[in-house]
Amino acid sequence: MTPETRHVSIRDVTFSYGAVRALAGVTLGISAGEVVALLGPNGAGKSTLTHVMLGLLTPGIGRADLFGMRPQDAVARGLVGAMLQDTGLMRHVTVREVVGLVAAQYGRAALTGGILREAGLADLGARRVSRLSGGQRQRVKFALAIAGDPRLLFLDEPTAALDVAARHAFWEDILERAGRGRTIVFATHYMEEAEAYANRIVVLQGGQIVADGPARQIMSRVSDVTLRFTDPEAREEELARLPGVLRVKGDPGDRWELVTSDQDATLDALYGASRRGVRDLEIIRGSLEDVLMALAKETGLP
Ligand SMILES: Nc1ncnc2c1ncn2[C@@H]1O[C@H](COP(=O)(O)OP(=O)(O)OP(=O)(O)O)[C@@H](O)[C@H]1O
């Protein structure tokens, strides 16, 4: 893939706010149609990276390009849309007026009704922005981000404050865009959304990328699996000796819980060695949240 076809190209970017180093040597390339989730604890650098990608912050070291040009130029050409956490909205105009104004800047004033529908605002066009709820304001921000049907969309915690139905509609819209080759980069603290909707997850910690890949691949970095089963005759010492077993927990109802680093070896031994019946086996894999915690321990970064 040539650099020109990259929608986002970040090379060795370091950014500091005075003495606080927010990004330290970040390199990241994102191509057309990718849906990328930026994950990481508070203060990891997600918003800073988003601001660098948008050209709102200029890195001290390294370089950021969108579509092979400076981010500011890509933004000026209408290639980029963004929904940021701290964006204010004009308050004393109606929803239709504010969305229509931005759509007009992209030569899409006639499409305002469709944009309102896509953002779940069809019934709120005549409402003043100052009278909206938090979730409704969030939808207005989304409408503004998509008003120009941008090829690249940055979303910082887009579903915070949205109710279940609005979230669902939001993700349907995002996946439809990605299907048309639009590129989406979103920062979130909702692991289940990253897992369900992103085809790539980038994990930031202490201003560095510590993992980058599809959810499944990132989750495979923590191979521990929990096995739960019922076995009235099992003894704790015996289970602890099975290959791969790291920990054993039992309870009075003969329900056991083993954590294993080698699921196949443990199961083979469990069924092979057991002359009893192991019943109601459940296999529980680590969640993305577990993986992030494990990565934080492994890297020691904040
Ligand atoms: N304007 C600023 N001035 C000084 N330090 C800042 C500023 N903005 C962010 N920081 C610091 O830079 C680091 C990265 O912050 P950033 O907002 O990028 O993190 P984040 O991953 O988006 O966090 P969150 O999940 O809380 O939104 C943090 O240590 C933060 O305190």
The ligand as a MOL file (V3000), in Angstrom:
LIG
                    3D

  0  0  0     0  0            999 V3000
M  V30 BEGIN CTAB
M  V30 COUNTS 31 33 0 0 0
M  V30 BEGIN ATOM
M  V30 1 N -4.2370 20.9250 27.8610 0
M  V30 2 C -3.4440 20.1300 28.5650 0
M  V30 3 N -2.4640 20.6230 29.3420 0
M  V30 4 C -1.6370 19.8270 30.0520 0
M  V30 5 N -1.7150 18.4710 30.0480 0
M  V30 6 C -2.6760 17.9290 29.3110 0
M  V30 7 C -3.5970 18.7040 28.5310 0
M  V30 8 N -4.4490 17.8690 27.9000 0
M  V30 9 C -4.0790 16.6300 28.2610 0
M  V30 10 N -3.0190 16.6540 29.1030 0
M  V30 11 C -2.3060 15.4840 29.6770 0
M  V30 12 O -1.8330 14.7090 28.5930 0
M  V30 13 C -2.0150 13.3010 28.8710 0
M  V30 14 C -2.8830 12.6750 27.7810 0
M  V30 15 O -4.2050 13.1990 27.8790 0
M  V30 16 P -5.3620 12.8350 26.8480 0
M  V30 17 O -6.4890 13.7700 27.1030 0
M  V30 18 O -4.8040 12.7670 25.4760 0
M  V30 19 O -5.7430 11.3540 27.3300 0
M  V30 20 P -7.0100 10.4360 26.9580 0
M  V30 21 O -6.4530 9.0800 26.6580 0
M  V30 22 O -7.8290 11.0740 25.9170 0
M  V30 23 O -7.7810 10.4050 28.3480 0
M  V30 24 P -9.3750 10.2250 28.6770 0
M  V30 25 O -9.6910 8.7850 28.5260 0
M  V30 26 O -9.4060 10.6400 30.1250 0
M  V30 27 O -10.1630 11.1460 27.7890 0
M  V30 28 C -2.6000 13.2340 30.2820 0
M  V30 29 O -1.5220 13.0540 31.1800 0
M  V30 30 C -3.2380 14.5950 30.4760 0
M  V30 31 O -3.2500 14.9600 31.8440 0
M  V30 END ATOM
M  V30 BEGIN BOND
M  V30 1 1 1 2
M  V30 2 1 2 3
M  V30 3 2 2 7
M  V30 4 2 3 4
M  V30 5 1 4 5
M  V30 6 2 5 6
M  V30 7 1 6 7
M  V30 8 1 6 10
M  V30 9 1 7 8
M  V30 10 2 8 9
M  V30 11 1 9 10
M  V30 12 1 10 11
M  V30 13 1 11 12
M  V30 14 1 11 30
M  V30 15 1 12 13
M  V30 16 1 13 14
M  V30 17 1 13 28
M  V30 18 1 14 15
M  V30 19 1 15 16
M  V30 20 2 16 17
M  V30 21 1 16 18
M  V30 22 1 16 19
M  V30 23 1 19 20
M  V30 24 2 20 21
M  V30 25 1 20 22
M  V30 26 1 20 23
M  V30 27 1 23 24
M  V30 28 2 24 25
M  V30 29 1 24 26
M  V30 30 1 24 27
M  V30 31 1 28 29
M  V30 32 1 28 30
M  V30 33 1 30 31
M  V30 END BOND
M  V30 END CTAB
M  END
